[in-house]
């Protein structure tokens, strides 16, 4: 499963994982930083989870400071 965070403008902000997980619930945490460790600015972000067969799910995240 590939999981990444994107900004409202569509640019990739952070790759969270690209790994296989067993069936069932899995928890991932985003520390609200980009791939270079810089703090994300307040605003809307999108989390995309894509499985090996190409199925994707998207969730909206709001970062407030």
One Martini backbone bead per residue (centre of mass of N, CA, C, O) as a GRO file, in nm:
protein
   65
    1UNK     BB    1   0.096   0.036   0.023
    2UNK     BB    2   0.022   0.368  -0.063
    3UNK     BB    3   0.108   0.670   0.127
    4UNK     BB    4  -0.007   1.014   0.090
    5UNK     BB    5   0.053   1.367   0.096
    6UNK     BB    6  -0.145   1.647  -0.018
    7UNK     BB    7  -0.201   1.931  -0.147
    8UNK     BB    8  -0.442   2.140  -0.276
    9UNK     BB    9  -0.248   2.160  -0.546
   10UNK     BB   10  -0.128   1.839  -0.572
   11UNK     BB   11   0.120   1.821  -0.416
   12UNK     BB   12   0.362   1.646  -0.278
   13UNK     BB   13   0.458   1.622   0.069
   14UNK     BB   14   0.421   1.305   0.175
   15UNK     BB   15   0.558   0.997   0.244
   16UNK     BB   16   0.450   0.734   0.453
   17UNK     BB   17   0.415   0.468   0.256
   18UNK     BB   18   0.556   0.141   0.109
   19UNK     BB   19   0.364  -0.125   0.210
   20UNK     BB   20   0.283  -0.420   0.356
   21UNK     BB   21  -0.025  -0.541   0.500
   22UNK     BB   22  -0.227  -0.679   0.691
   23UNK     BB   23  -0.519  -0.758   0.749
   24UNK     BB   24  -0.681  -0.475   0.850
   25UNK     BB   25  -0.592  -0.259   1.079
   26UNK     BB   26  -0.411   0.056   1.027
   27UNK     BB   27  -0.165   0.279   1.162
   28UNK     BB   28  -0.094   0.619   1.081
   29UNK     BB   29   0.147   0.891   1.107
   30UNK     BB   30   0.148   1.248   1.092
   31UNK     BB   31   0.382   1.517   1.171
   32UNK     BB   32   0.341   1.773   0.983
   33UNK     BB   33   0.551   1.707   0.750
   34UNK     BB   34   0.775   1.692   0.520
   35UNK     BB   35   1.032   1.525   0.359
   36UNK     BB   36   1.234   1.761   0.504
   37UNK     BB   37   1.090   1.851   0.798
   38UNK     BB   38   0.884   2.060   0.736
   39UNK     BB   39   0.636   2.247   0.824
   40UNK     BB   40   0.317   2.263   0.775
   41UNK     BB   41   0.081   2.452   0.659
   42UNK     BB   42  -0.199   2.582   0.689
   43UNK     BB   43  -0.470   2.363   0.577
   44UNK     BB   44  -0.534   2.167   0.305
   45UNK     BB   45  -0.539   1.808   0.279
   46UNK     BB   46  -0.441   1.489   0.125
   47UNK     BB   47  -0.513   1.148   0.162
   48UNK     BB   48  -0.351   0.868  -0.004
   49UNK     BB   49  -0.464   0.533  -0.069
   50UNK     BB   50  -0.283   0.265  -0.239
   51UNK     BB   51  -0.311  -0.024  -0.386
   52UNK     BB   52  -0.178  -0.273  -0.582
   53UNK     BB   53  -0.454  -0.262  -0.773
   54UNK     BB   54  -0.525   0.076  -0.764
   55UNK     BB   55  -0.681   0.136  -0.527
   56UNK     BB   56  -0.842   0.438  -0.401
   57UNK     BB   57  -0.814   0.662  -0.117
   58UNK     BB   58  -0.965   0.965   0.021
   59UNK     BB   59  -0.865   1.229   0.254
   60UNK     BB   60  -0.937   1.502   0.450
   61UNK     BB   61  -0.716   1.757   0.580
   62UNK     BB   62  -0.674   1.974   0.866
   63UNK     BB   63  -0.454   2.246   0.927
   64UNK     BB   64  -0.393   2.391   1.245
   65UNK     BB   65  -0.253   2.675   1.460
   0.00000   0.00000   0.00000
